[in-house]
């Protein structure tokens, strides 16, 4: 979980600055003046991801946004099933892509990000499994072993931070497979997403202030 706080700085931001705004809708703190100035949640009532829309609006209106970790203070549960997780993260990927990526980059960012993810998270364990047959070059096997080992350390640490069983880090390739599927779903649907039984079309944010 995280806490989001805002305060006024007095200067409106350029497009390049407000696109990187982030927020976690589970817990957001506003000063009353800042909240009223941006129009509150009413101003983003038509947005699929109102928390990100609020964060961008805060920065566009010249206020300061701060993101703080609160994993020791707050605990929430978003998804109760794998199907819900797939649906939710598919939505987040679409929203993240259309709201945070500049227009000219949208057609190339997704495939590049997907290929990088496959190369880092899926290719190494697949190479190691294939290498059991003994016909792969030793150098390729060594590279895969190193990358897989580093990945395991990262995911063991991350799982521990998130208060999950650290040993799950060794099974990260399974999560990477599910993640790759989730990442591919939005390519087919475009800006159309489904969330909690309702259908939405992600709106492209205005490029002008």
N, C-alpha and C positions, 0 to 999 in steps of 0.2 A: 504494500500500500504506500501511498505517498500523500503529502499535503501540499496544496498549491496556495500561495499567497500573492496578493497584488498590492502595489502602492503606486501613486502617481509620480511620473517623472516630468510631465508637461510637454513632451515633444512626440509627435506622431512618428511611427516607424515606416521605413520603406518596405516594399513588398519582400525584398530579400531578407529583411530582418524578421518580419512577422511569420514567415512560412515555417520557421524552426520552432515555433511555440508548441509546448507540450503541456498536458495536464492529465490528471487522473480524476475522473468524475466521481469516484467513490468518496472523496474527501477534499473539498475545496473551501478555502477561507478567503473572504473578501472584506475589505473595509466597506462600510455601507455607502460612502460617497462614491467609491470606485464602482461598486456594483450598480448603483443607480445611474452613474454616468454612461455605462455601456449598455444600459437597458435591461440588465438582468437576463434570466433564462428566457424571457419572452422574446428577446432579440434573436435567439437561436432555436426557436421552437420547431422550425422546419428542417433542422439539420439532423443527420443520422448520428453523428458523434458530436453531441452538444458540448462536451467537455473540451475537445480540441477547438471547436468553433469559438467557445468563450475565451480560450487562451489566446487565439489569434486576434480576437477582437480587443482583448486587453492590450496587447502590444501595438495594434494598429492605432489605438486611441491614446498612445503615449504613456501608458502605465507600465510599471515594472512587474514582471512575472517571476516568481521564484518557485522552484520545485525542490522539495525536501523529502528525503527518505523517512518513512515512519514505520518500518517493518517491525520495530520493537514496541510500537504503541498501538497499532491497528492491525486487524486481521479480517479479511473478507473472503467470501466465496462467490465467485462469479458463475462458474459453470458446474452443472451437476451430472453431465454425461459427455461422452466423446462427441456425440452429434451436436450438442450445444456448443462445445468448444470449437468444432469445425465451422459451424455457422457464425459464431461470434468473431473468430479470428479472420474468417473470410471477409466479413464486414470491415474489420479494422484495416486489413490490407488495402481494400478498395478505397476506403476513406483516407488512409494515410497517403496512398499514391496520388489521388486527385487533389487533395488539399495541401499537401506539403511539397510536392514536386513541381517545379516550373513547367509550363505547358510544353516547351520545346523538348523537354527531357522525358516526358511521360512514356513515349513509345519505346525508349531504349532502356530506361532504368529497370523496369520489371524483368525483362529477359536477362540482363546483366546480373542483377541481384540473384536471380534464380540459379544461374550458372555458377556464380561464385559460391553460393550455398551448397550446391551439389559437389563442387570441387573440394570444399573444405570439410563438409560433414559426412557426405555419403561415399565419395570416391575412395578415400583411404581404407575404411573397413571392407569395402567391396574388393579392393585390390588385395588386401590381406587374406580374405576368404578364397579368392581365386588363386592366390599364390601357394595355397596348400598343395596344388598339383605340381608345383616345382618348376614351371616353365616360364615364370616371370623373372625379369632381371633383378639381381640382388639390390641394385641401387633404387629401383622403384619400390621394392619391398621395404627397404630401409626408410625411404621417404614416407611411405604410408604408415609405417609403425610409429615414426616420430610424430606425425600429424595426429594420428589416432590417440597416442599417449597424451599429447598436449590437450586435445579435445576432451578426453576423459577427465583430466585434472580440472579443466574449466567447468565442466558440467557437474562434477562432484562438488566443487566449491559452490557453484550456483545453487544446486539442490540443497546443500547445507544451509546457505543463507536464507533460502525460502522455506526452511524448516521441514524439508522432506528427507527421506532416506538417502544419504549420500551415495550408497551403492547404485542407485538409479542412474548415476552418471555414466556407468559402464554400458548402459542400455540406450545411450543417446541416439545411436543410429535408427532405432525404432521411432523415436520422436522425430528424427530428421525426415523419415519417410512420410509420416503424417503431415509434418510441416510443409514438405514439398507439395503434397496433394492440396493442402489448404492454399498454398501460394499460387497453384495453377488454376484453381476454381474461378477466381475473379477474371482471368483472361477471357474466359468464355462468356461470362455474364456482363462484362463491361462495367458500367456505373450502376447496374441494377443489383441490389442486395436484398436479402431477406433477414429479418431479425424479429424473433419472438412472434412468429406467425404473420408478420406484416411485411409488405414489399415497399422498398424505397428506391429512389433514384438519387445518387449522390450528386449534389450540385457543385459546379466548379466555382470556387471563390472568385470574386472580382479581382482583376489585376490592377485596378486603380484605387487610389485612396481619395 
